[in-house]
């Protein structure tokens, strides 16, 4: 776990005032030092870029076409939602094997209400979220207050909630959902601001996101300088912002030339922003890292470990319900076998994105990049016509290499002390 400076520093008011000015001139220009300072996180970004470029070449640019990029967002959004919750669970030193079954159960409850009983679409969504919260509370109780390892509790939950899904659906599939429900995962915001051959609203939303990222990054840089933490030189800082802006706006340009801004992408963007703030800047987030980094120290420091663990699993249940809603909306129905292996995809996204096997390390953004890397790989191999068995082999090897990379980093850090 990375420790950050506390609120008490030896700086004078004048030094605090000068911090924004120092942000323009302070920092190192050594690229090697910057890349190796946090090799786990920088490595995943480089790997993601390499994978994107590789499949763009192998598919003659088809993987980067507007239609295909939109399809990737629609097809893998529910896995990314699960990855947000899974990385928090893993940071705390736990695991959740039940999320695929919870996706199936929440989608089944929603389908029974909306399709079979004719309830409004929003009733199905609220019911699915309520079921997800109850499932999370069930897991949290056994893990936090009874003391059963999360692996066993969620393994039991995987079987239990898969069986309940079969009961709820009477072993049959239900479809179709109402058009309003389908728009959750298949709807678009297009034409709100016009545009000649492209959607201007999509470009505006992403441009505002880039501005927000730049402002947030500069404030983080100022804070690091104020607490005498190392930062990159200002030219490199600007280069990083420009590089991110180019990638984001290129992505937005492709979406704008397809069907516009997917509603599910807005949902995902809100979740990433909220949970990024929770993990980085809230007391709860710091406690999650503390528990995963050193449980004994966290307990002695006054962290209410049981309470935090309970809410970690409640949160995972909530996000599994959101993923269940998105998946059932995308598939336009509920099936008894829905969600199979989703837990493996979410776990892979978290570990590939830099989460540590032993807990205490990981980020929401890293999990998103890890999930996107798997999505781009899967999509690229499908476009190339690679056999499904070979795809599984490759994804398994990537996960193994990601964990091996984490182990290597730890040994390297231990020998450098």
N, C-alpha and C positions, 0 to 999 in steps of 0.2 A: 504494500500500500504506500502510495506517495504521500508524504506528509507536507502540508502547506503551512506557511507561517501563520502564527496566531495574530490576533488583533493588536497585541502589544509589541511595538517596535521602538527602537532607539532614535527614530528619525525626528527631526525638528519640523515645525510647521513650514519653514521655508523649503526644506527638502521635499516635503509632501507636495507643496505647490509646484516645485520644479520637476516633479516626476513626468508630467506629460511632455515637457520640453526635452528631458533626457531620453524619452522614448524615440526621439528623432535621430539620436546620435549614438546611443548605447547599443552594445551587442557584438556578437562574434560573427565573422564572415567565413568561418571554417565549416564547410559543408559536411565534411566527414564527421566532425564533432556533433553537428546537429542531427545527422542521421543515426549515429550510434548512441546518442544520449538516450533515446527511447526506441531501440531497434525493433521492439515488438510492434509498435504502432506504425512506425515509418515503413516497415517491411510490408505490411498489408496493403498500404496505399500503392507502393511500387508494384506489388504482385497484381493488384486489381488493374492497374494501368497496362501492365504487360498482357494480361488475359484479354482485356478489351481490344487492344491492338492486334493480338494474335488472331482472335476470331474474326475481326474485321477483315484481315488479310485472307484467312482461310475460307470465308464465306463471300469474298468479293464485295464487301461492303454491305451485304444484306443485314448483318447483325446490327448495324448502326442506322438502318433505314427508319423513317418516322413511324411507320406502322409496326415494325418489330419492337422498337423501344417502348411504344405504348403497350404492346402485348406483354412485354417483360414486367412492366409495372402492374398490369392487371393480374397476371398469372402468379406472381410471387409476393404480392403485397401481404397476404395473410401470414406467410412465413416470416416476413420482416417484423410484423406486429408481435408474433410469438417470440422472436429473437430479442425484442426489447425487454420483455419480462424474463426471458431465460437468462440473459446476461446478468440481470440483477440477482436472480437466484444463485447463479454460479459465483458471482462476486462474494456472496455471503457464505460460500462453501457448501452449497447444496446442489441438488439436481431435481428436475421434474420430468418424469417419464410419462405423465398422464395427459399432457396437453393435447395430443392428437385425439384422444377419447373425449376430452372436454369440448374440443371443437365440434366433434360429431354430436355430442349430447345437446349443446346449446343450439346448434343449427336445427336439430330434430325438434326441440321444444318450440322454437320459433315457427317451424314449418307446420306443426300440428295446430298451433293457434291461428296462423295466418291462412294456411291452405285448407286444412280440414274444417276448422270452426269459423272461418271467415272474419277473424279479428283484423282490425286495422294494422298496417305494416309496422307502425311505431310500437304497438303493443307487443308484437313479436320480438322487436329489438330490446325493449325493456325487460321482457321475460327472460330472454337469453342472457342479458347482463346480470339479472338477479340470480339465475342458476349458476353462472360463472362465479359470482361472489360467494355463494353458498359452498360451492366446490372448493374454492380457495380457503374459506374458513374451516372447512372439514380437514383439509390437508394441514393448515396452520395449527389447528388444535392438536393433532397427533404428533406433529414435528416439534412444535414449540413447548407445549404443556405436558405432553405425555413422554416426550423424549425419544420417540422412535425415529431412526434415521430417515431422511427424506427419500432416499433411494427405495426403501421398503414401502413407505407410505404411498408414494406416487406410483410404484409398480403395482401395488394393490389397487390404487385408484384407476390405473390404466385398464385393469380387468373389470373393476366395478362399474365404471362409467361407460365402458363399451357395452356391457350387459344392459345397463339402464337405457342406452340408446336403442338397442334392439327392442326392449320393452316398449318404449315410447312410440317407436315407429311401427310396432307389430311386425317387425322383420320385413317391411316393404319400404320402398322409396316413395317420397311425396314430391310432387311438382305439378304445375309451375307456381312460382310466387307472383304476387301482384307486380305491375310495372314499377310502382314506387319503391318496393323493396329491392327490385333488381337494380335500380339506379345506384344503390349504395356502392356496389362494386363495378358496375358497368356504365354508370352515368358520367357525363362530361359537362364542364362549363365552357361553352364555346359561343363566340359572337357577341359577348357582352359589350366589348369596346370596338367591334368591327375588325378590320384588317383585310388587306388585299392578298388573298391566298394563304394567309396565316392568321392565327388568333392573337390579337394584340393583348388581350387580358392575360393570357398565359405568360407572355413575355414580361408584362408589368409585374405580375406576382413574383416571378423568379428574380427580376431585377431588384425588387424590394427586399427579397431574401438575401441577395448578395450584399446589399447595403447594410442590412442588419448584421450579417456575418462580419463585414469589415469593421463596423463600429464595435461589436462585441470583442473581436480579436484585438483591436487597439486598446480597449479598456483592460483586457486581460494582460496585455503587454505592459501597460502602465503599472498595473498592480504587481506584476512580477518584478519590475524594476524597483518599485517602492519597497518591496520586501527583499531586495538584493538577490533575486533569483536570476539564473542565466537566461538570456534571450538571444535571438538571432539579430544580426545587424538590420538597420532600417531598410536598406535596399533589398535585402533578402526577404524581409517581412512584406514589403510591397510586392515583390515578385510572387510570393506565396498567395497573397490576396488576388493578384491578377490571374494567376494560374487557376485558382479555384473559380473565379468569376468566369473565365473562358470556358471551363468544363461545364459549369452549371448553365450558362447561357446557351452553349451548344446543345445541351440536353433539352433546354426549354424550346429552342428553335425547332428541334425535331418534333417535340410534342405539339407545338403550335402549327406545324405543317401536317399533322395527322388529324386527330379529332378534338384537339384542345386539351384543357386541363382536366385529368381524371378526378372525380370526386374522391376516390379512394386514396389518391396521392395527397389530397388536402388532409384527409384523416391521418394518414401516416406522418405527414409533415408536422401536424399539431402534436402527435404523440412523441415524435422524436424531440421536438423542442421542449415540451413539458418535462419529459423524463430526463433529457439532458440537463435541464436546470435542477431537477430533483436530485440526481446523482452527484452533481458537481457543487451545488450551492445550498443545499438544505441540510438541516441537522440529521434528518432521516438518512440521506445519502451518505453522509460521513459515517454514520453508525453502521450502515451496511458494509462499507469498506473496512471499518474497524473490526467487525465480527469476522469477516473473511480473512483479514490480515493476521489477527492475533486474538483469538477468542478469549483467552485468559486475561490479556491486557484490557480488552474491551469491557469485560465484566468488572474488573477492578477499577476501571475508570468511571463506572456508574451507568454504563449503557444497559438499558433494559432489554437484554438479549431475547427473552421470550416474546416480548411485545413486538420487537422489530421482526423477528422471524415469522411471527403470526401474520403480520401485515405484508411481508414479502410474498407469502403464498396467496393471500387474499388478492394482492395486486396481480399475481400470475393468473389467478382464476378470472379476474376481470379482463385481462388482455387476451386470454384464451377465448373468452366469450366474444370479444370484438373480432378476433380472427374467425370464429365460428360464423358470425353474422356475415363477414365479408366473403367467406368461402361459400356459404349457402346461397348468398346473393349471386356470386359469380357462377356457380353451377346451376342456379335457378331451381334448387330443390334440396332435399335432405336425403342422404343415403345411409344405410346402416354401416357401411364400410368407410364413410368419410373420415378424413383426418389420419389415415394410416401412414405411419412413419413421419408425421409432421414434427414429432418431438425430436427425431434424429436430425431433421433439417435445421430446426431452431438451435439445437445444441451445437451442430457443426458451424452454424453462422457465428455463434458466440465465441467458440474456440478459435476458428479461423480468423476472427476479428480481433484477437489479442487477449481474450480472457484466459486467466491462469487456471490450470487444473486444480490447484490447491486453494483457490479463492483469493480475494483481496485485490485482484487486478482485473481491469476490463472497463470498457466504455460503451455507451449506447451507440455512438457514432461508429466505433470499431465494429460492433455487431452488425450494424447496417451495411458497412462495407463488406464484411465477411459474407452476409446474406446475399448481397448483390454480386459478389464474386461467384458464389455457387450458382446464382440465377443466370449470370452471363455464360458460365461454363455449360450449364444444362441446356440453355437455349441454343448456344452455338453448336453443341454436339447434335441437338435435334435437327438444326438446319442442315448440318452436314450428313445427316442420315446415319449417325453412329448407333450401333445396336445398344439397346437398353442395358444389357448386361455389362458392356464395356463402360457405359456411363457410370454405373454403380462402382465399378472397379476404380475408375479415375477419381470419383468423388471421395471414395474411401481412402485412397492414397493421399489426396490433398489434405483431408482431415488428419491423417496420421503424421504427415509432414508438419502441419501446423502445431500439433502438440509436441512433436520432437523439437521444433524451433523454440517453443516455450521452455522446454527442459534445457536446451542448449543455452538460452539466455540466462537462466538461473545459475547454471554451472559457471558460465562466463563471468557473471556478476560476483559469484562467490570466490572465484580465483583472483579477481581484480582487487579484492579488499586487502 
